[in-house]
Amino acid sequence: MAVKVFQTLVFRIKEILDCDVDITDSYGLVFASTRMGAIGDYNDEAVDFINSNEFYAESENATFMKVTKRANLDYVAVVYGTGQQRKTAMELICLSIENAKLYYEEKFDKNSFMKNVLLGNILPGDISLRARDLKVKDDVRRIIYYIHTEKSKDIHAYNIIQSLFPNDSKDFVILVDAQNNVLVKELKEKEDYDDIYRNARIIIDTLSTELMVKASIGIGSEVKQLRDIARSYKDAQTALTIGKIFESDKSIIDYNHLGIGRLIYQLPTTLCKLFLNEVLKDNVYEHIDQETMLTIQKFFENNLNVSETSRQLFVHRNTLVYRLDKIQKITGMDLRNFDDAIHFKVAMMVKRYLDSTNN
């Protein structure tokens, strides 16, 4: 939020209440104050107050209150003086801070505008008008990266991603919650899928190197109008959800390359259960041990090639043939036969989907 908005506010408060006021960030750094020399310094008393569990506190010469949003600390207001109704005055001051913040975000903050577009909080007819006022381009190629990370005790992933894409006139990094961020990336004229994928890989590698956390990214559909950004956002979320079910080994999942997983995800669970009971009767899936399942997965990865699969599993070709015969006895399907292999492969994916819905 623009510092001058807060600075105007604190001077107005001083005119009314005849007292000095500081506003600090969530770390205790003063960024607006009637005491001009205090700006840019840490308020030690505010730092101690932030580290406490108190929402409101009074000292001999000052009053402190936290300005929070959805349980997250945004700012701390510090009012100097010893008036009789300090708490009531402080509550009104904090309300003024919240309103000033909302006003700024509504009128001037591009990131808040883009977040509201993503979440569908702005009417489609108003998007172009608001974009023009904020000088945000409407008709350019954009794509959404939905970035999910592990929890981190230190610096937030948002700061790392922001440093990778600092041009906030073209690219927008939006904090969703502690583990999810969204990058709205403007694409250049010649950027193609390889470039889009490369950006995702850079984000994952940087987060792993600098923050020591694992990340996964869902890539939405490319859009050419600002009003379609919300659709790309939903596509990116869907890609990440489906990818976790069917391709948990992958860290980058593109909505436009989901394959048969997308089809299965959209089917009713009742139909999935009927199909599974038809293909794998008598719960034969439960009788397949981990070693056998690994053999099946490698066999599929190598396009039903017995020689290549045996080489990658470090077993003799005859050993692999024996295992495939064993699988045929258990399931009634010969995975060397294309039709049987297709049925079993789909059944594995359906089973994975059903397991995810039960969690």
Beta strands, then each sheet from edge to edge (+ up, - down):
strand 1: 21-24
strand 2: 30-33
strand 3: 56-58
strand 4: 62-69
strand 5: 72-80
strand 6: 142-149
strand 7: 172-177
strand 8: 180-186
strand 9: 215-219
strand 10: 252-254
sheet 1: 2+ 1- 5+ 4- 3+
sheet 2: 7+ 8- 6+ 9- 10-
end
